[in-house]
Amino acid sequence: MLLKAIKRAFFKMEYKFFQIQDFIKDDAFIRWVKYGENDAFFQAFLLDNPEKQVIISEASNFIEKLAEAEKLRQPNISQSKIWTAISNNLDTDSESSKPSLLSKLYATKWAKISWAAAACLVIGIGLKGILSNNNPKKISYSELVATAEKQIQLIEKVNHSITPLSIKLDDGSIVTLAKNAKLSYPKHFESNKRQVFLSGEAFFNITKNPKKPFFVYSNEVITKVLGTSFTIQAFEDSQEVIVSVKTGRVSVFHQNKIALADPEEKALIITPNQQIVFSRKAESLTKSLVESPFLIKDLSQLPEQSFEDKPVSEVLKAIEQAYGVHIIFDADQLSNCIITTTLANESLYSKLDIMCKTIGASYKIVDAQIVIQSTGCD
């Protein structure tokens, strides 16, 4: 009896310094919450240590949720990732994580608790970012292909050479694969849509067919067109997917789980000389101009190429037509700005640099548009 009394006093003293993470890893505490074992001991401890009431209540709630979750299952959750995170979150104090003497008297092991239960609990209480946007779900080319082949058989082409490989599809569209790029596509497209799957970089020249939209699935990005030409860069190990347009109009949206659907209401639309960059880490789409905008209309087709003592607004409109890029400026502010220039074959940005320097203005790129900033001309 004396030995038991000494042990109880020792255990009570040790529990007095426990925090939440210590209680929920203590086998004796777990068995008390779940089965009521040693109830007299813990009731006496609470009477002696009322300041521990809140901590014990929270720890008890944790164990009860875990017990409830044990009956459930969460598919597609990494067991090792969950247990690693739980361990990291609980072991915040190396000293307090030492097992108590009382816990050694019981055979129950924390690791026996179902991993599925832990998964449910992690989702419920949000332990440090498990399955959060810090680790967004990435979709691979092989996963996309496997999902599609449940519905339709696909052909795969891989470009193993440094020479671009051109593939002609059932509808007459041409896809040109860069080195190491892969494309999977059906021999014959379905009646209402055209779907292909890409890994790597490719240029698409798509035959126009408004009744059968064309979809390219590349990692987490879906590109939808009716008939246009564009380039996609979607490498398995890259942190970005880039879609840039040469001609026509393209809708780009992303998916965080495989769904061969058409959620275009969530898409960003890009036109020639614009691109979409999808960040796989941030799961965000950003629209911008391509690095080197090209002429979509030959300068000889413009009504005017040489400007002598003309309002700068006329030159800006000509540049806008030549490159298909929207230029925003305050017409009233620039009304007194007169310029003499000739549109030659220099780059878009070179043209803008020269013109802005001449009139004392500047420009910036905002949402794939050029914004001219000026205080006006005297």
HUQUI-V56460 format. One record per backbone hydrogen bond with DSSP energy under -0.5 kcal/mol. CO is the residue of the C=O (numbers start at 0). NH is the residue of the N-H. If there is no record, write none. Layout:
CO|NH, CO|NH
//
This chain:
0|4, 1|5, 2|6, 3|7, 4|8, 5|9, 6|10, 7|11, 8|12, 9|13, 10|14, 11|15, 13|16, 14|17, 18|21, 18|22, 19|23, 21|24, 22|25, 24|26, 25|29, 26|30, 27|31, 28|32, 29|33, 30|34, 30|35, 30|36, 31|35, 35|38, 37|41, 38|42, 39|43, 40|44, 41|45, 42|46, 43|47, 44|48, 48|51, 49|52, 51|55, 52|56, 53|57, 54|58, 55|59, 56|60, 57|61, 58|62, 59|63, 60|64, 61|65, 62|66, 63|67, 64|68, 65|69, 67|70, 68|71, 72|74, 73|76, 76|78, 77|81, 78|82, 79|83, 80|84, 81|85, 82|86, 83|87, 84|88, 85|89, 86|90, 89|91, 92|96, 94|97, 99|103, 101|104, 102|105, 108|111, 109|112, 113|117, 114|118, 115|119, 116|120, 117|121, 118|122, 119|123, 120|124, 121|125, 121|126, 125|127, 126|129, 128|131, 131|134, 132|135, 137|139, 139|143, 140|144, 141|145, 142|146, 143|147, 144|148, 146|149, 147|150, 147|151, 154|184, 156|182, 157|159, 158|179, 163|165, 164|176, 166|168, 166|174, 168|171, 172|168, 173|204, 174|166, 174|176, 175|202, 176|164, 177|180, 180|158, 181|198, 182|156, 183|196, 184|154, 191|212, 192|189, 193|214, 194|185, 195|216, 196|183, 198|181, 199|233, 200|177, 201|231, 202|175, 203|205, 203|229, 204|173, 208|211, 212|193, 213|224, 214|195, 214|216, 215|217, 215|222, 216|197, 217|220, 219|254, 220|217, 221|252, 222|215, 223|250, 224|213, 225|208, 227|205, 228|245, 228|246, 229|203, 230|243, 231|201, 231|233, 232|241, 233|199, 234|237, 238|279, 238|280, 240|277, 241|232, 242|275, 243|230, 244|272, 246|228, 247|271, 249|269, 250|223, 251|267, 252|221, 258|260, 261|263, 262|265, 263|266, 267|251, 269|249, 270|273, 272|289, 273|244, 274|287, 275|242, 275|277, 276|278, 276|285, 277|240, 277|279, 278|282, 278|283, 283|278, 285|276, 287|274, 289|292, 292|347, 297|300, 298|301, 304|342, 306|308, 306|340, 309|338, 310|313, 310|314, 311|315, 312|316, 313|317, 314|318, 315|319, 316|320, 317|321, 318|322, 319|323, 319|324, 321|295, 321|296, 325|327, 325|369, 327|371, 328|330, 329|333, 331|334, 332|376, 333|336, 335|337, 336|311, 338|309, 340|306, 341|343, 346|350, 347|351, 348|352, 349|353, 350|354, 351|355, 352|356, 353|357, 354|358, 355|359, 355|360, 361|372, 363|365, 363|370, 365|368, 368|365, 368|370, 369|327, 369|371, 370|363, 371|373, 372|361
//
